[in-house]
């Protein structure tokens, strides 16, 4: 018999075997017991958390005549036959490859036929967000009023891409990310069954790399198992070598050299890691996690042991590093690391990006410290500072220009206040002299809109602000059903948004709301290059 992957071999057969979804399981079991089975369900959540597994168990349970406490018996004729491929009562459809209106019309034609085995015919549509607009429209009526013997179960990782007309017709269940310890416990149960020993630290690391996904963690474990030698336990160091990642002490030492402003020592550590074949993108991930832990330790002290799940030795090491830098500098370093991670989406120069980022963060802390500007005379003697409100510079508005709406002025008055002693960072000072940068302008507009009306802020956030030229801005939305509501609302408020942009930038700007046809994934190489330097509007799917 061909080898079966661990995540398939140990896929739960009953609700009680599902890990980390207690609330959802309880509701579904109660519906089965009470006979209150709905006609349409929507399971959402990240990959590998059990959406399709729960759908299959639910399909068997509602058809099983001997279900116990809501669980299928998995022994009767119906349970056994439903598990066989090609059964007509459980129809699984991959919407990524069957996304057209013709496939949905075929479903509409077949739902009228009764089930052949059990009480219900169940349609499981995976990755349902991939259906076209026309396919969604064709599904609407059938989804709202299907025959009494039909149950639809939709599964998706991106519920935001589903039309509201679909969402409103389904019972929605959010399948939560699985806790790390729950993944470790499940892996240990499997290892005990197959008689393989793996170090606890290695299991914790595999669960971390799984990123709250049981399937991802089991896929890694499936490969790691073959590292065993003559029945010896699989060691943490072996797992690190296999995954191309650095050990924790090395990453902690690298973070310490960066905070200690020693670029030579930091780059030497990077060179050693490179010689050992460690992956630059994964090292960047580890650095981000390390700085997160340093910030948590600096902010919470001993409570960090429970928050991060670390021991006394790790806490002591992180505390020593945290004492060497202010929280402001650590937050700035974290922002730069995350920005570097974003750069990797647009190029394959991970080693260069990592090296330059480490070099930048290892330089003197002047770029990260919050400067205080004082005159030479004032610096000779201390003076008491008082908090003042920073008002945006008014634009030179022609007499004929309309007066901004009062509610925007009121929102500006309520904007967060900062101390007079706190000045922008050097790069922001340069931008302030010429006006706000595009990202800063969008951020400030979002902040004020969220204070005015949270819904306005949410709609505005769905777009991407692009500067098309001096004083010319476009708020771009990708032409997609999921963005239609946000686009329509911002179109209606275009004049108000322009007024707000003028007040914040201090310039007579022209502001347009625009729908674009292409997202980044659909662009060719030339368009992608132009998009990266900010000359082409891009909106991610």
N, C-alpha and C positions, 0 to 999 in steps of 0.2 A: 504493500500500500504506500502511496506517495506521502512524503512528509507534509504535515499540516502545521502552519504557523501557530505560535502560542495563542495569539489573540483570537484565532478561529477555533482552535481546539478547546480553549477554556472560555468560550463565549457563554454567558449566563443562559440557562435554560428556563429559569423561573424568576419572578420578581425578587424573591428573597436573595438571589445570588448577585443582583445588580448592586454595584458599589457606589456610594456617594449621592444617591438620588432618593433619599428616604421620603421626602414630602411628595414628590411626583408619584412615586410608587404607591404610597398610601392612598392618594386620591383615586388612582386608576383601579386599585384593588377594590375600594369601596364602591366605585361605579359598577364594577362587574358583579359584586355580591348583591347590590341592590337592584340590578337590572337597569340602571340609568346610563346605558351606553349611548354616547353622542354619535352624531353622523359625520363629524369632521374634527380632526385633531391637528394641531401644529406643534411639533417638537423643534425647539431651537437651542443652539449652544455651539461651543467650539468643537472641532473635530475630535473624534475618539473618546467621547464621554458617554456613549450608549444610546444615541437617538434611534438608530436603526434596530439595535438589539431590543430596546423597550418596545418598539413598534411590532416586531415579530412575536415577542412574548404576549403582547396584548392581543394580537390577531389569533394566536392559538387559544388564549384564555377565554375569549368571548365565544369561541366555537366548541371548546371542550365541555362535554356533558358531565364530566367528573371533576371539574375544577374545585380545588380545596383552598379556602381562604383567598380566593381571587387568583390563585396560581394554576396554570395548566398542569394536568397530571403527567403529561409527557409519556403516557403508557397506553392510552386508548388508541383505537384505530384512527380516529380523526387527528389526534396529535401526531401520530407517526406519519400519516400520509401527508399532512400539511408540511412536514419537514422536507418532503421529497421535492426535488426541483421539477418545475413544470406544472405543479398543481394549479388548477384553475380558480380556486377559492382565494388564494393569496397571490396577488399580482404586484410584483415589485417593478417599478419604473424608474430608470435613471434619467432625470430631467436634463442632465447635461448633454446627453446624446439623443434624447427624444423630446426636444423642446418646442417643436412646431405645433401649429394649430391642427394639422392633420392627425397627429398622435392623440391629441385631446378629443377630437371628434370621434376617433375610434373608441375611446373610453366611453363617451356618451352613448354610442350605439350598443355597447356591450353590457352596461350597468343594468339594463332591464332584465337580463337573464339571471335566474336565481342561482344560488350556490349549489354545488353538487354534493358536498360533504356535510358541512355544518350549518349553522344558522345564519352566518354572515359571509358576504364576499368582501374582502378587504383590499383596498388599493393603497400601497405604500409608495409615495412619490418622493424620492430622495433628491436632494439639491434642487428643491422646487423653485428657488429664486432664479434658476437659469431659464425658466420658461419665457417665451416671448410675450409681448403685450397682447398679441392676438390670441395666443394660447390661454393666457389668463382670462381674457374675456369669454372665450369658449367654455372655460371651466366653471364660470361663475354660477350659472343657473343650476347645473348639476350638483355643484358643491353645496348650494344653499338648500335644495330640496331633492336629495337623492332618493331612490327607492328605499323602503324600510329595511331591506336586506343588505344594504351597502354601507360601508364605513370607509371614509378617506382618512389616511394618516400622511401628513406632509412633514418632511424633515428638511431643515436648512441651517446653514451656518451664518446666513446673512438675512435675517428677517426684515431688515430695513429696506430691502429691495422688493419686498412683496407689496402689491397694491393694498390700500386700506380695505377695498372691497373684498379681498381674499381674507385678510386678517380678521375682519369683523364676522366672518362666517365660520370661524374655527375656535375650538377651545385651545388656548395657547398654554404650553408647558415649557418653561425655561429649564433645560437640562444643565445643571450647574457644573463648573469646573471641579474636578475631583481633588480632594485634599491630598497633599504629598504623602502623609502617613498612611492614608487609605490605600494608595498605590503601592507603597512599600509592603504593607501587610498582604495585599493580594499577590504580589510577586513572590513573597516568602512562602505563601501557601502553594503556589505552583511549583516552586523550587523543591519544596518538601515532597511533592507528589512525584517529581521526576528524579529525586535523589541527587541534587546538585547543590553545592555549598558556595555561597557568595558572601563576601564581607558586608557587614551592615553598612559601613561607610560607602561602599560601592553601590549598594541598593539605594541609599539616599541620593547619591549623585545621579543615578539612572532616573529616579523619580523626578529629580529637579530638571533634567534634560527633557523629560516627557512633557513638561510644562502643563501639568494638570490634565493630561490626556492619557487615559489608560492604554489605548491602542498604541500610541507613540512609545510609551515606556516599555510595553511588552515587545514591540518590534526591536527596540535596542537590546532588551534582555535576550531575545531570540538569537541575536548575533554574539552577544557577550558569552553566552553559555559555551560556545565552541572554543573559548580561551582556556578551558580546563585542561589540566595535565595530570594524568595518572591519579585521578580522584582527589587532587589537592583543591583547596578552596580558591575561588577566583578572587584576586586581590584588587584593591582600589587602584593601585598603580597600573595594573594591566588594563583596567577599564579606561583610565586616562589616556594611556598610550593608544588604545584602539580608537577613541573618540577624537584624538588630536587636541586635547585640552591640557592646560597647565594645572599643576597641583595648587591647592589653596595657599600654602605658605609662600610659594613663588609669586602668586598674584598679590598677596598681602604685602610682600616686600616691594614689588613694583609700585603699588599704590603709595607706599611709604616714601620711596625715592621721588615720586612725582610731587607729593606734598612737601617733601624736604627740599625741593628745587635743585635736584642733582640730575641734570639731563644725561650726563655721561654714564652714571650708574644705571639710570632707567633704560637707556638704549642698550647697554651691555646685557641687561636681563632679557630684553626683547631679542637680542641677537642669539643668546643661548637658547631661548625658546624656539626661534626659527631653525636653529641647527638641529633641534630635536624633532622637527617636523610638526610643530604645533600650528594650528589653524589661526590665522590673524583675526578673522571675523569672530571666531569663538572666544579668543582672548579679549576682544573688545566687549563681548557679552559678559565675560567674567569680571572685567574691570567695572562695568556698570553695576553689576550686582555687588561687588566689593564696596564701591563708594556708597551705594544704598545702605549697606550694613553699617558703614562708618557713620553715616548721618543718623541712622536710627540709634546707634549706641551713644552718639554725642547728644542726642535729643532726649533719650529716655533712660540712660544709665543702666542700672541692673535689670530693669524691666525688659531690656533688649533680649535677654536670654530666652524669655518666653515668646517674645514676638518673632525672633529669628530662628528659634530652635537651636541655639548654640550653647556650648559649655563654658565653664569658667576660664579655661585657657584661651579660647577664641575671644571671649569678652575682654580679657586683659590685653590681648594684642591689639584689638580694634580700638580700645580706649586709649592706648598709648599713641596710636596714629591720630585719633580724633583730637587729641590735645594739641597737636601741632598746627592746626589750622582753624580759622573761624568758620562758623556755619555758612556765612556769606560766600567765602571762597569755595567751600565744598559744594555748595549748590551751583555755583558758576561752573566748576569743573564737571559736575554731573551734567549740566546743560550742554556743555561742549562735547562730552562723550556721547550723549544721545544724538546730537546733531551729526557727529561723525558716523554713527550707526545709520542714520538716514541717508548719508551720502553713498553708502554701499549699495543702495537700491539703484543708483544711476551709473555705476561703474564697477569694474572688476579689479580695482587696484586696492584690495583690502590691506595688503602689507604697507603700502605707501600711506594710506589714510591712517592706519594705526600708528605708524612710526611718527608721522607729523603731528598727530594728536597728542601722543605721549611727549614729544619734544616741546610742543606748545604749553602743555600743562606743567611740564617740569621747569619751565622758565620762571623768572622772578615773578612774584605774586602781584606786581603792580597792576597787571591787567585784570586781576580779579578783586583786588581790594576796592572798597567803596570809597572814592576820594572825597576829601573835604576841602573845598576851595576857600582860601582866606587870603586877604591881602597881607603883604609883608609886615605892615604896621600892626595889623590885627593879630598876627601870629605871635607877636612878642608878648602879649598879655592875654590870658584867657578871658573870654567874655561869655556871658550866659546867652544861650540860644533859645529861641522860642519857636514852636511849631507854627508854620504859616501854611496857608492854602495856596497851592500852585495853580494859577489860572492859565488856561491856554491862550496864546496870543490871538487876538481877533484878526480876521482877514480884512484886507482893504476892500470893503464892499461898495460897489456903486450905489448911488441913491435909488436907482430903479430896482435894485435887487429886493426880493421878498424878504421880510423879516422872518428869522427862524421861528419854528413853532415853539410855544412856551414849554411844552413838555420836554423838548430836547434841552432847553436851557436849564430846566429843573433837574434833568438827569445829570447834566454837566456839573451843576452845583453839588450833587450828591456823590460825585466821583471820589474815589479814595484819596485822602490827603497824605502828604509825605512831609518829613521834617525838612526845614531849610538847610540843615547840615548835610542832607543826603543828596548827592548830585548824580546825574547819569554817568554810566560808565564811559570811558574815553571814546569808544566807537559810537555810542549814542549821542555824545556831545557834538561830534562832527555831523551826525545826521540832523541834530536839532537846528544847527545853523542854517541848513538848507531846507528844512522841513522834515516831517516824519518819514521813516522808511516805509515801504509798502506793508511789510509784516507788522510793524509797530502801529501803523494806521489801522489795519484790520483788527488788531488786538484791542486797541482803545475803543474803536467803534463797537466791537462785540461787548466789551465791558459795560458801556453806557446803555446799549440796547437791552442787555440782560437785566440791568437795574430798572429800566423803564417797563419792559414786558418780557418775561422769560421766554415766551413763545417767539417774539421777534428775534431775540438773541439766538435761539435754536435754529430758526430759519436762515438767519444771516450766516451762521457758522457752517451751513451746508455748502456755501459757495467758496470760491478761491479768488482773492483780490489780486488783480494783475495791473501793473502800471504800463500803459501803452505808449507813454510819452510824457513830456513835461506837463504836469497838471491834469493828465488824462488817466482815469482809472476805470477798470471794468471788473464787476463782480460776476464771475463766470460759474455757470452750473452745467454739469454734463447732462445732455438730453436723455433722461431716464425717468420712468414713472415714479421712482422713489424720490426724485428731486422736484417733481412738478409742483407740489404744494409750496415748497420753499421758494421756488422760482417765481410762481404767481404772486406770492405775498410780497417778495422783494420788488417785483415790477411795480406793484401798486404803491410802494413806499419809496420809489426811486428818487423823487424830489426831496423827500425828507432825509434820505440817506446822503444825497448830495450836500444838503445844508449841514448835516452833521460832519461830513468829511471836510467841508470848508472851515468850520469852526475849529476842528482839531488840528488841521494842517496849517492854518493861517494863510492859505492860498485860495485863489479863485479857481478851484478845480472843477473839472467836468467829470461826472460820475454816471456810469451806465450799468445796467443789469443785462447780462447777455447769456444766451444758451449756446453751448458749443457741442459740436457733433462728435469730436474725438476725445477719448481719454488717453492717458499715457501709454497704456498697453497696446493701443491701436496705431500709435505713431511709428513712422519709419525712423532710421537712425538719424537723419538730418533734423527731423522734427523734434526728436528727443533731445538732441544737442541744443537746439534753440530753446526748448522748454526749460532746460536746466539753467540757462543763463537768464531766463525770465522774459523772453520775447514772444513766447507762445503760451496762451492760456492752457493749463492742464487741470483736469479734475479727475481724481482717482475714482475707480468704480467702488 
